[in-house]
Amino acid sequence: MKKMIYVFMVSCLLLNACKNNDEVDLATITAEDFEATVAENQTVGALIGKVNAKTDQGTLTFTIVTQSIAGAVAINSEAGTITVANASVFNFEVNQRITGQIKIQNAGVEKSINFVINIQDRVEIVASNFVANVDENTPNGTLIGKINAQAGQAALQFGLTAQSVPGAFAIDANTGELSVANQAVLDFETHENITGQISVTSTGVEKMVDFTVAINDVREINASDFADNINENSADGTVVGTITATTDQGILGFSIVSQSVNGALAIDARTGQLSVANGIAFDFETNPSITGKVKITNAEVAKEINFTVNLNNLQPQITIQENNVEVAHNTLIDFGEVAFTKVKTFTIKNTGQDDLQLSATPFIKVLEADSEFSISQQPDHSSIGVNESVTFEVTFTPRPTTSDTNATISIESNAPNQSIYTIRVKGSRRFVAIKNTPAIRFHLGR
């Protein structure tokens, strides 16, 4: 009896154990299909998103079962994050969508979900490096070329981010036209090339392009405007001066393009020496200055400069001397006491730079009428050249009744320093005592 009761109890325990094993709870996985949208042109490893999944117990693991483009994406088996595995397939023009299935596991429980990754078209800038050349000394603002860049229908913006010679070039932000900004640095002997980078942007997308501008070595003419003075009335062939000009190679040639008085000047085609070609034109009163342009050439290169030749206004200057002593204007010359006649000789000298012309008739005058002073000898000619001289004589012949007498000598000329030159003269009569002399008798005989 006791044995039967024992067997019964053991059987009951076994039945109860089996019942508990059958009623063990399994893990539950909750997950949603995955969908995301990303822009094209992604990079490897870029995060696309995370699978939304959870379990009531244990740990989930994730595996990609299939994908429409093999190897396009990868999933982290523990975190469930989806990342780019092959960036090249993220190209909207080729693939607009990548789909597949993901298996989620927890112990013996698993769940499959679908994933969809939409690839979004984005602005793509297509631009090539820029290469060009430009002549040295090219003026500011000269167009060098235009950056070749496209972004579909989107607008582009351009900017210079670096250049090997700062400030050498400028770029139009809207058109991408590259132009000269600093002519002075475009010198082949200093910089054979100027390089740099240009940023091309559109709706937040940026692309960098390199540029290289080669500087062409050209024949250079360095010359400055010419200015000098020359005396009026200069003779034909008189040298005015030489144009200052240099070149780094070749031979220079010179020619007069224009001049304010035609034919006034000539230029040596090889040396650039300016000279008088028509002396008549060199008259200060008619042409105080002569201007024009000279063209300087070297093969196909040419440069024009201005020239100005100012004429010196040459003027006569009158100087009068008596006995080698200068007689200033309005000086008083005293003839002293004169018994009968006294003569003084005066010299008129031209100390100026142009001919002195005696303009009165007669040349020398005594202003007072019926004077005891007279011009006993006039100058023999009216025109007195530079540094030349003429003479005249003044004679004082006092009258018997004269005590003291005065007069004014006048010399009129074209001298600007003294157009009317006067000399005051005075003198007095010296009385001479006459001694008694014996009478002389003559006898007429046979």
Buried (B, 14 or more C-beta within 10 A) or exposed (E): EEEEEEEEEEEEEEEEEEEEEEEEEEBEBEBEEBEBEBBBBBEEEEEBBBBEBEBEEBEBBBEBEEBBBEEBBBBBEEEBBBBBBBBEBBBBEEBEEBBBBBBBBBEEBEBBBEBBBEBEEBBBBEBEEBEEEBEBBBEEEEEBBBBEBBBEEBEBEBEBEEBEBEEBBBBEEEEBBBBBBEBEBBBBEEBEEBBBBBBBBBEEBEBBBEBBBBBEBBBBBEBEEBEEEBBBBBEEEBEBBBBEBEBEEEEBBBEBEEBBBEEBBBBEEEEBBBBBBEBEBBBBEEBEEBBBBBBBBBEEBEBBBEBBBBBBBBBBBBBBBBEEEEBEEEBEBEBEEBEEEBBBEBBBBBBBBBBBBBBEEEBBBBEEEEBBBBBBBBBEEBBBEBEEBBBBBBBBBBEEEBEEBBBBBBBBBBBEBBEEBBBEBBBBBEEEEEEEEEEEEEEEEE
